[in-house]
Amino acid sequence: MDERRSALLEKAVGLLAAVFRTMDPKERDSLLELMDQAGNASGPDKGRLMKLIHERLKSHNDSNCS
């Protein structure tokens, strides 16, 4: 991986960690479980899980940044 991609990945992980710190423990555990499932899924299942993860993160962000 080149330096630019590595730096972007590092920023993304940092942003996700910041979001996790603002989450309720149950909400965070549920999201981590979804991420684990998505990491092991393939095809349409992976896409469905990634969309669900995105929706949960967006919902959390919307409710905490308004």
Contacts in CASP RR format, 6 or more apart in sequence:
PFRMAT RR
TARGET T0000
AUTHOR 0000-0000-0000
METHOD contacts of the structure
MODEL  1
MDERRSALLEKAVGLLAAVFRTMDPKERDSLLELMDQAGNASGPDKGRLM
KLIHERLKSHNDSNCS
1 9 0 8 1.000
19 57 0 8 1.000
19 60 0 8 1.000
19 61 0 8 1.000
20 28 0 8 1.000
20 31 0 8 1.000
22 60 0 8 1.000
22 64 0 8 1.000
23 31 0 8 1.000
23 60 0 8 1.000
27 56 0 8 1.000
27 60 0 8 1.000
30 56 0 8 1.000
31 53 0 8 1.000
31 56 0 8 1.000
31 57 0 8 1.000
34 49 0 8 1.000
34 52 0 8 1.000
34 53 0 8 1.000
34 56 0 8 1.000
35 53 0 8 1.000
37 49 0 8 1.000
38 46 0 8 1.000
38 47 0 8 1.000
38 49 0 8 1.000
38 50 0 8 1.000
38 53 0 8 1.000
39 46 0 8 1.000
39 49 0 8 1.000
41 47 0 8 1.000
41 49 0 8 1.000
END
